[in-house]
Amino acid sequence: MKKILIVIDSLGIGGSERALGYLLPTLNRKGLTCEVAALWQPYDFAEALESAGIVVHRLNIFGQLNAPSAIWAIARLVSRGRYDVIQANSFFAGFYTAMSAPFITSTKRVVTFHDLNYASYPASTWKRRILKAMNRFLLTKFIDGYAAVSHAVAQHYDQHLGLKHMAVIPNAISPEEFRDSGEDRSQILARYGVKGDSCVLIMAARFVHEKGHRFFLQALGLLRDEGITPQALLFGNGPLFEEIRDAIQDSGLGRSSQDSARCAP
């Protein structure tokens, strides 16, 4: 039976974490053994994974740049668990999985990319430039395979890190998410004060910098300048919720029922 260790920065409740919640129980039922290692807190989503039968290892690394502790923790866990594949998600998970390669030479290593990291956080400072150069070296030298959740993400990491031959594997989602609620479109939109026959744009994402809500609002402003006024609903939660809600009001996008964007937690 093949054993897979998924390494991730943390287990806060987000998109990539929920994707693991959909995917890993199914892989286990298919005969694989999948376990998760989270480098540091928060571990909010760990309980949901464990209730689905997934073993979660909380590595409790103190500090994102604590490379010796992260490398040692990954190498020790892989040596003890005898995994066939390590699959890393997120920046530091991939970074430290690659750095641990000299200690775990018999295990294949794969990195899955979920974001446009270098667009959200350009290598515009010496620290970021050094990290980008190190990441390029480590990923090309010590990682055996690459995957991206979309073609745009694959193109992004080809452009910035020269990673080619990347598999595109969209995130898994449970069919249970699409169960018919019994409500029609008008009833659902009415809960958010939107008429059922309106043109509605929806953005569902955590309110954090890398999700790019600012670009969505800029696009709405450009549409308004052209006389196109769809309504927009932004669903999610996160540290930038209040800031984005204020930006909607300041831009005038939330001032009328005809031309409005609204945040919904």
SULLINFEN-V582247 format. One record per residue. PSI is psi in whole degrees, -180 to 180 (none if undefined). Layout:
BEGIN
PSI / PSI
END
This chain:
BEGIN
128 / 140 / 131 / 131 / 121 / 120 / 133 / 152 / -55 / -180 / 45 / 159 / 106 / -174 / -49 / -32 / -44 / -36 / -38 / -38 / -32 / -42 / -47 / -42 / -35 / -43 / -39 / -40 / -23 / 0 / 0 / 158 / 111 / 129 / 160 / 137 / 120 / 129 / -42 / 174 / 158 / 160 / 31 / -38 / -4 / -41 / -40 / -41 / -44 / -36 / -21 / 7 / 13 / 128 / 130 / 129 / 117 / 107 / -18 / 44 / 135 / 108 / 131 / -28 / 19 / 70 / -47 / -44 / -42 / -46 / -46 / -42 / -44 / -47 / -42 / -42 / -44 / -40 / -41 / -38 / -14 / 55 / 148 / -33 / 139 / 125 / 114 / 136 / 145 / 164 / -59 / -31 / -46 / -40 / -50 / -28 / -42 / -42 / -23 / -3 / -43 / -20 / -10 / 58 / -21 / -4 / 134 / 146 / 131 / 142 / 134 / 128 / 135 / -7 / 178 / 67 / -42 / -7 / -40 / -37 / 78 / 150 / 69 / -2 / 163 / -36 / -45 / -35 / -40 / -45 / -39 / -44 / -42 / -41 / -43 / -47 / -48 / -43 / -38 / -26 / -38 / -1 / 135 / -23 / 158 / 145 / 153 / 152 / -7 / 165 / -35 / -41 / -42 / -45 / -36 / -47 / -21 / -45 / -45 / -32 / -1 / 29 / 108 / 178 / 45 / 130 / 139 / 113 / 102 / 153 / 143 / 150 / 145 / 136 / -22 / -24 / -18 / 20 / 140 / 121 / -10 / -7 / 145 / 177 / -43 / -40 / -41 / -47 / -31 / -29 / -23 / 16 / 28 / 135 / 145 / -24 / 10 / 152 / 121 / 130 / 137 / 134 / 118 / 109 / 154 / 147 / 80 / 161 / -45 / -13 / -16 / 34 / -31 / -35 / -36 / -44 / -37 / -41 / -40 / -39 / -40 / -41 / -42 / -39 / -25 / 6 / 15 / 119 / 71 / 158 / 155 / 140 / 128 / 116 / 137 / -170 / 169 / 177 / -20 / 11 / -53 / -41 / -43 / -39 / -40 / -37 / -36 / -45 / -42 / -31 / -8 / 6 / -14 / 21 / -13 / 158 / -21 / -34 / 93 / 150 / 139 / 140 / 136 / 116 / none
END
